[in-house]
Amino acid sequence: MGRNGMARAIGAAIGVAGDQALVDPQEPMPLYHQIYLVLRDRILAGRMASPGRVPGEFEVARAFGVSRITAKRALDELERDGLVTRHRGRGTLVRPGLPSRPVAANISGLIENLLTVGLKSQVELIEFEHAAPPEPIRVALGLAEGDNALRALRVRYVEKVPLSFSVAWIPGSVGRSIRANDLKAEPLLAVLERKGVLIGRAEQVISAEAADVRVAKLLQVPFGAPLLSVTRVVHDQNDRPVEHIAVLYRPDRYAYSMSLKRRRTKPANLWT
């Protein structure tokens, strides 16, 4: 590739013309970290394919309208986090083996897809205890006042990158038979079914939430970063609530996909 072709490829990767609008020197977050976040998200979204070349200090400085020192610090952060490698004479390259696209889950196959995601990922158990759930969760699980439930906090990883943070509550009638090691080895839904719970249906709400200090640290995102929020209540085949779970997903690592079909009806045509 000639010099002009390389310049066009780099320009396409980092945007060039519009990149200055993506950072703000008036923000309390340092400029170098703002640039790092932009480049990190592009790498993880697959817009800089491995082992493609990452723009160097001069290109980044020019694209974002910052000093070379600021650009260097942004690239240093990418290297520190293992997203890129640097080679004398070859420049900075996207590290091979990085996840290049978000994990996709289809709502229509909710339970099966959740099991698949669980089997392809790794989990870190943060907390495991039996406690009285907050009032809204107690009601959702159909528990009496004062009843305890199993509470499990977990961080799930895909290819060593944090995917989600979850808080699960399991009624005591089921939760008493679950051990911490169970949740380290298997997805929670698989554990429930192994314990004899036959999953029937689930209700869920999808929204958005800002990362608090603790979640930001666990998911390796900035404080206040937008996260995909999913709250789900799972019922068994007798329609008994058996799990309440609130999950926060990194939107660069997780996405819902839907297949829609146009249905011709009166008085309006609808998507189904």
C-alpha positions, 0 to 999 in steps of 0.5 A: 500500500502506498503512502496515500493509501495508508493515509486514507486507511488510517483516516478511515479508521480514526475518522480524522475530520470529526474526531476533534468533536469527540473530545472536550478540553473543558471536561474534567477527564484528561484529554489523553484518557478521552482519546484512549476511550475513543480508540479503545471502543473502535478497537473492540468494535472491530473498526481497527481489525487485528493485526491492523496498524493503529494510528501513530502519535502524529496521526492521533495528535492531528486527528484530535487536535492535541499535542503529541505528548497527549497522543502518546499518553493515549497510546500508552494506555492502549498498550498498558491494557493489552489492546495494542503492541508496539514494534520498532519500525512497524509502529503500533498494531492491534493485538491479535486475538482481541474480541472484535464484536459484541456477544449477541443474544436473541430475545426470542431464544432467551433462556437457550441463548443465556445458557450459550453465553454462560458456557462460552464465558468465565465468571468471577464470584464477588459476593455469595450470601443469604440475606433479606432481599429489598422489598421490590425483589421480595415481592417479585419473588413472592417471599414473605416479609423476613424471608431470606434468599441467596444473593450472588454478585458476579462479573462475567468475562468473554475472552478475558474482557469484562462483559457484565456485572450481575446481582442475582437473588434466588428464593431460599427454598431453592437457594439453600441447595446452591453452593458458591462453587456451583456458580463458579463452574456453571451458568446460574440457569444450568445450576437451577435446572440441575437442582430440579427446577424446570424453567418455564418463562421469564419476564424482563425489562431492558433499559440503560444505567450509568456505571457507579464507582464499584461497577465502573471498576469491575467492568473496566469502564469510566465512572458514569459510562452508559451500560445496558441494564436488564432486569429479569424474573425467571419462573418455573413451569408451575409459574413460581418465581425462582430467580430475580437478576439485574444485569449491567452489560458493557454495550461494546461487548453485548448486544440484543438482536431481533428479527422483525417481520411486517404483519399486514393488519387493519387498521395498521400494519405492525412489526412482529 
